[in-house]
C-alpha cells in the first residue's frame, strides 16, 4: 500500500467513525424524547444472580412478564437465551460495543420505567421519571474501598431502620434514598428444606441425607485490588496445608458431613490450590448458573454456615441455624470495618485454629447449639421483625401490580 492509499484509507476510517458517532448521538436524542414503557432492566455483576435474579424469578413465577418486558444485561448472552428463554424476556450483552448491540442496549436503558441494579456505579440516568433501584448485594459491615457516586441510583432497599447508617456510610448516600423492605434473595432461604433434593440433583450431588455446611470466604485477592496480603489456598480459613485438608475431609467423611465451599466471584482463582476430596466440594458462580441453581437456594439447604465477617451471615440468621466465623484474617482486611466492634454482630463460634474448626464440627454433629439466643437477637436488630415476602414488598413499593 503506497502513501496515497494509506492516506485515503485513513480518511475513510475517520469518516466512518464520525458517521457512527453521529448516528449514536442522534439515536440517543431520539430516545430522550421517547416515552417510558413497561420495561424492567436487571443487572448483576455475575450473570443472572443475587437480588436481581430473585426478584426476576418471583416476577416470572407470578406472570408479571405478561404485562412487563423483563430485560437482562448479561455476559454470556447465548447461554442465557438458550437456558432461560421466557415470554417477554430479553437478554443483551452488556459489554459488546458492536453498533447494533449498543443501540439496543441504549434503547432499553432509556425507555425502561424501572432499572434494578446490584452494581449501578457505571450508570448515568437520562430521564428523571425513571426509577433506578440499587438493590445491592447484602447488608454491609466492612468499609467500602471507595466513595461511590450515589447519583447513579434513586432508591436502595434496606432490611431495617437499625442498619440505615451502615448502608449510607458504605454507599456514600443520604438516608432519604433508603426504604425498609428487605432483600429479595432472602425469600429463597425459606424454601431450603423443600427444594434440597432437587437442588442437589441439579448439582449432581448424592449426599442429600447428609449434614451440609456452606463455607463462603470473602475474596482476599482480585484482579483489581487485594484486600489482604494473606493467601488462603484452600478457601478454608484455618486450613494451612494438605495434611490438614485431608484430615478435615476424613473427619467429614466419618461423620457424614459435606462441606460446600463457594468461591467468591471476585477471588483471583490463581491464588487457590486445585485440590479434590470426597466431602469437600468447591463451587463457583458459573457452576450454579450452568446448573440453574440460585446461590441462596443452595444456602437455604445447608445446616450451618462458616464465614468471615460478611453480609451473608446476616441473611443466614433468618433460618436460625448455626454459624461460625473464621477469625484468622479478621484484622488483615485492608478496608477495615464500619463498626467499632464487629464481633458484637457475630453470633457464633470464633475460629482461629484448625482445632477450633473441628470443635465447631463436633458440636454440629452432636446437635449442640450454644448461640441460638445470640443469633435471634442479632437477626431482629439487622433484619427487623418482618420475615420474608421481600420480593412482594418491593413490587408493592414500586406500585407494580398485575
C-alpha positions in Angstrom: 0.0 0.0 0.0 1.6 3.3 -1.1 1.4 6.6 0.8 -1.7 7.9 -1.2 -3.6 4.7 -0.5 -2.7 4.9 3.2 -4.0 8.5 3.5 -7.1 7.6 1.6 -7.7 4.6 3.9 -7.2 6.8 7.0 -9.8 9.4 5.8 -12.2 6.6 5.1 -11.8 5.3 8.6 -12.2 8.7 10.1 -15.3 9.4 8.0 -16.8 6.1 9.0 -16.2 6.6 12.7 -17.5 10.1 12.5 -20.7 8.9 10.9 -21.2 6.2 13.5 -20.7 8.7 16.3 -23.3 11.0 14.6 -25.8 8.1 14.4 -25.2 7.2 18.1 -25.8 10.8 19.2 -28.9 11.1 17.0 -30.3 7.9 18.4 -29.7 9.0 22.0 -31.5 12.3 21.3 -34.5 10.4 19.8 -34.5 8.0 22.8 -34.5 11.0 25.2 -37.9 12.3 23.9 -39.5 8.8 23.7 -42.0 8.0 26.5 -41.1 5.3 29.1 -42.6 1.9 28.6 -43.5 -1.0 30.9 -39.9 -2.4 30.8 -37.7 -3.5 33.7 -34.0 -3.9 33.3 -32.0 -6.2 35.5 -28.2 -6.0 36.1 -25.9 -8.1 38.3 -22.1 -8.4 38.3 -22.5 -12.1 37.8 -24.9 -13.3 35.2 -28.5 -13.7 36.5 -27.5 -13.8 40.1 -28.2 -12.4 43.6 -31.1 -10.0 44.5 -32.0 -9.1 40.8 -32.3 -12.8 40.0 -34.5 -13.5 43.0 -36.9 -10.6 42.1 -36.9 -11.7 38.4 -37.8 -15.3 39.3 -40.6 -14.1 41.6 -42.0 -12.0 38.7 -41.8 -14.9 36.3 -43.4 -17.3 38.7 -46.3 -14.8 39.2 -46.6 -13.9 35.5 -45.6 -10.3 35.7 -43.9 -10.8 32.3 -47.4 -10.8 30.8 -47.5 -7.0 31.2 -43.9 -6.0 31.8 -41.0 -6.8 29.5 -38.0 -8.0 31.5 -34.6 -7.2 30.2 -31.3 -8.8 31.4 -27.9 -7.3 30.9 -25.5 -10.4 30.9 -22.1 -11.5 29.7 -23.0 -14.9 28.2 -25.9 -13.9 26.1 -26.2 -17.1 24.0 -26.2 -19.3 27.1 -28.8 -17.2 28.9 -31.1 -17.1 25.8 -30.9 -20.8 25.3 -31.3 -21.7 29.0 -33.7 -19.1 30.4 -35.8 -18.2 27.5 -39.3 -16.9 28.6 -42.1 -14.9 27.0 -41.4 -11.2 27.0 -37.8 -11.6 28.3 -34.8 -10.2 26.5 -31.1 -10.8 27.1 -28.5 -8.2 26.0 -24.7 -8.4 26.1 -23.6 -5.7 28.5 -20.0 -5.4 27.0 -20.5 -5.8 23.3 -19.6 -2.5 21.6 -20.9 -3.5 18.2 -23.3 -0.9 16.7 -26.5 -3.0 16.8 -25.9 -4.3 20.3 -25.0 -0.9 21.6 -28.1 0.7 20.0 -30.4 -2.0 21.5 -28.8 -1.6 24.9 -29.2 2.2 24.8 -32.8 1.7 23.8 -33.8 -0.3 26.8 -31.7 1.8 29.2 -33.5 4.9 28.1 -37.1 3.8 27.8 -37.4 1.4 30.8 -39.5 2.6 33.7 -37.6 0.6 36.2 -33.9 -0.4 36.4 -32.9 -3.0 39.1 -29.2 -2.9 39.6 -26.9 -4.7 42.0 -23.9 -2.7 40.8 -25.1 0.6 39.3 -21.9 2.5 39.5 -21.5 2.7 35.7 -25.0 4.0 35.0 -25.9 7.6 34.3 -29.7 8.2 34.2 -31.0 10.4 31.4 -34.7 10.7 32.5 -35.9 11.9 35.8 -39.0 9.8 35.8 -37.1 6.6 35.5 -36.7 4.6 38.8 -33.3 3.2 39.5 -33.2 0.7 42.4 -29.8 -0.1 43.8 -30.8 -3.5 45.1 -27.3 -4.2 46.3 -25.7 -7.4 47.4 -26.1 -7.5 51.2 -26.0 -5.5 54.4 -22.5 -4.0 54.6 -20.3 -4.4 57.6 -16.8 -3.8 56.0 -15.8 -0.4 54.9 -16.1 0.4 51.2 -12.9 0.5 49.1 -14.0 3.9 47.6 -16.7 6.5 47.9 -19.5 5.8 45.3 -21.4 8.4 43.3 -24.9 7.9 44.7 -26.4 9.9 41.9 -26.4 6.7 39.8 -29.4 5.4 41.7 -32.7 6.7 43.2 -33.5 4.3 46.0 -32.0 1.5 48.0 -33.9 -1.2 50.0 -32.6 -2.0 53.4 -33.8 -4.6 55.9 -34.3 -2.4 59.0 -34.0 1.0 60.4 -31.2 -0.2 62.7 -28.7 -0.5 59.8 -29.5 2.6 57.8 -26.2 4.2 58.9 -24.3 1.1 57.7 -25.8 1.5 54.2 -25.4 5.3 53.9 -21.8 5.1 55.1 -20.9 2.3 52.7 -22.6 3.8 49.6 -21.9 7.4 50.4 -25.6 8.4 50.2 -28.2 10.2 52.2 -30.7 8.2 54.3 -33.5 9.7 52.3 -32.6 7.3 49.5 -33.3 4.2 51.6 -36.6 2.5 52.3 -37.4 -0.5 54.6 -38.1 -3.6 52.5 -35.6 -6.4 53.0 -33.5 -8.1 50.3 -35.3 -10.2 47.6 -32.7 -13.0 47.6 -33.6 -13.8 51.3 -37.0 -15.1 50.1 -35.2 -18.1 48.7 -33.8 -19.2 52.1 -37.2 -20.2 53.4 -37.6 -22.9 50.7 -34.3 -24.7 51.6 -35.5 -28.0 53.1 -38.3 -28.4 50.5 -36.0 -27.9 47.4 -32.9 -29.6 48.8 -33.4 -32.8 46.8 -34.0 -31.1 43.5 -31.1 -28.6 44.1 -28.6 -31.4 44.9 -29.8 -33.4 41.9 -29.1 -30.5 39.6 -25.6 -30.2 41.1 -25.1 -34.0 40.7 -24.6 -34.5 44.4 -25.6 -37.7 46.1 -25.4 -36.6 49.8 -28.9 -35.2 50.2 -29.3 -37.1 53.6 -26.0 -35.8 55.0 -25.5 -32.7 57.0 -24.1 -29.9 54.9 -22.1 -26.8 55.8 -21.7 -23.9 53.5 -18.3 -22.2 53.6 -18.2 -18.8 51.9 -14.9 -16.9 52.3 -14.7 -13.3 51.3 -12.2 -12.7 48.5 -8.8 -11.6 49.5 -7.2 -11.0 46.1 -9.0 -9.9 43.0 -8.0 -8.7 39.5 -8.4 -5.1 40.6 -7.2 -5.0 44.2 -6.1 -7.0 47.2 -8.0 -6.7 50.5 -5.4 -8.9 52.3 -1.8 -9.8 51.9 -2.5 -13.4 53.2 -3.4 -16.1 50.6 -5.9 -18.7 51.6 -5.0 -21.5 49.2 -7.8 -23.8 50.3 -10.5 -21.2 50.9 -11.0 -22.8 54.3 -9.7 -20.1 56.7 -7.6 -22.1 59.2 -6.6 -25.0 56.9 -2.9 -24.4 56.2 -1.6 -27.4 54.4 -2.5 -30.6 52.5 -2.3 -32.7 55.7 -4.9 -30.6 57.5 -7.0 -30.5 54.3 -7.2 -34.3 54.1 -7.6 -34.7 57.8 -10.6 -32.4 57.6 -12.0 -34.4 54.7 -11.6 -37.7 56.7 -13.4 -36.2 59.7 -16.3 -35.1 57.5 -16.4 -38.4 55.8 -16.5 -40.3 59.1 -19.4 -38.2 60.4 -21.4 -38.0 57.2 -20.9 -34.2 56.8 -20.3 -32.5 53.5 -18.6 -29.1 53.2 -19.6 -26.9 50.2 -17.0 -24.2 49.6 -18.5 -21.3 47.5 -15.7 -19.3 45.9 -16.2 -15.6 45.9 -16.8 -14.3 42.3 -14.1 -11.7 42.7 -11.5 -14.1 44.1 -8.4 -14.5 41.9 -8.5 -18.2 41.1 -4.8 -18.3 40.5 -4.3 -17.9 44.3 -6.2 -21.1 45.1 -4.8 -24.6 45.1 -6.6 -27.1 42.8 -7.4 -30.0 45.1 -10.2 -32.5 45.4 -11.7 -34.6 48.1 -14.8 -36.7 48.7 -16.6 -34.5 51.2 -15.3 -31.0 50.3 -16.9 -29.6 47.2 -15.8 -26.3 45.5 -18.4 -24.3 43.6 -18.1 -21.2 41.5 -20.8 -18.9 40.1 -20.6 -20.5 36.7 -21.3 -23.9 38.2 -24.5 -22.6 39.7 -25.6 -20.7 36.6 -25.0 -23.7 34.3 -26.9 -26.0 36.6 -29.7 -23.4 37.0 -29.3 -23.2 40.8 -29.5 -19.9 42.6 -26.9 -19.4 45.4 -29.5 -18.6 48.1 -31.5 -21.7 47.3 -28.3 -23.6 48.0 -27.5 -21.7 51.1 -31.0 -22.4 52.4 -30.4 -26.1 52.0 -27.4 -26.1 54.4 -27.4 -26.9 58.1 -24.7 -24.4 59.0 -22.6 -21.6 57.7 -18.9 -20.9 58.1 -17.8 -17.4 57.1 -15.6 -14.4 57.9 -17.2 -11.0 58.5 -19.8 -10.7 55.8 -23.4 -9.7 54.9 -24.3 -13.3 54.1 -24.2 -14.1 57.8 -26.9 -11.6 58.4 -29.1 -13.2 55.7 -28.5 -16.7 57.1 -29.7 -15.6 60.5 -33.2 -15.7 59.1 -33.1 -19.5 59.1 -31.7 -19.6 62.7 -29.1 -22.3 62.0 -25.5 -22.4 63.5 -22.9 -20.0 62.2 -19.1 -19.9 62.8 -16.6 -17.3 61.9 -13.0 -17.6 60.6 -11.1 -15.0 62.6 -7.5 -15.7 61.4 -7.7 -12.8 58.9 -10.1 -10.6 61.0 -7.6 -7.8 61.4 -6.0 -8.4 58.0 -8.6 -6.7 55.8 -7.1 -3.5 54.5 -10.5 -1.9 54.2 -11.5 -2.1 57.8 -15.0 -2.2 59.2 -18.0 0.1 59.5 -18.4 -0.8 63.2 -16.1 -0.2 66.2 -16.5 -3.8 67.2 -18.0 -6.1 64.5 -17.7 -9.1 66.9 -20.9 -7.8 68.6 -22.7 -8.9 65.5 -21.0 -12.3 65.1 -23.3 -14.7 67.0 -21.3 -17.9 66.7 -18.1 -19.7 67.4 -15.0 -17.7 66.6 -12.4 -19.9 64.9 -8.7 -19.1 65.0 -7.2 -22.6 64.7 -7.7 -25.9 62.9 -8.6 -27.5 66.2 -11.3 -24.9 66.8 -12.8 -25.7 63.5 -13.0 -29.4 64.5 -14.7 -28.3 67.8 -17.4 -26.5 65.8 -17.9 -29.6 63.7 -18.1 -31.8 66.8 -20.9 -29.5 68.2 -22.8 -29.6 64.9 -22.5 -33.4 64.6 -23.8 -33.7 68.2 -26.6 -31.1 67.7 -25.1 -28.8 70.3 -26.2 -25.2 69.6 -24.7 -22.6 72.1 -25.5 -19.4 70.2 -29.2 -19.6 69.3 -30.3 -16.7 71.6 -27.5 -14.5 70.3 -28.5 -15.3 66.7 -32.1 -14.4 67.3 -31.1 -11.0 68.9 -28.8 -10.0 66.0 -31.3 -11.2 63.5 -34.0 -8.9 64.9 -31.7 -6.0 65.0 -30.4 -6.3 61.5 -33.3 -7.9 59.6 -36.2 -6.5 61.7 -39.3 -8.4 62.7 -40.7 -8.9 59.2 -39.5 -12.2 57.8 -39.6 -13.0 54.0 -42.0 -11.8 51.2 -39.4 -9.2 50.3 -40.0 -9.5 46.5 -43.7 -8.9 47.0 -42.9 -5.9 49.3 -40.5 -4.4 46.8 -43.0 -4.6 43.9 -45.7 -3.1 46.1 -43.4 -0.2 47.0 -42.8 0.3 43.3 -46.6 0.3 42.8 -46.3 -2.6 40.2 -49.4 -4.6 40.1 -50.7 -7.4 37.9 
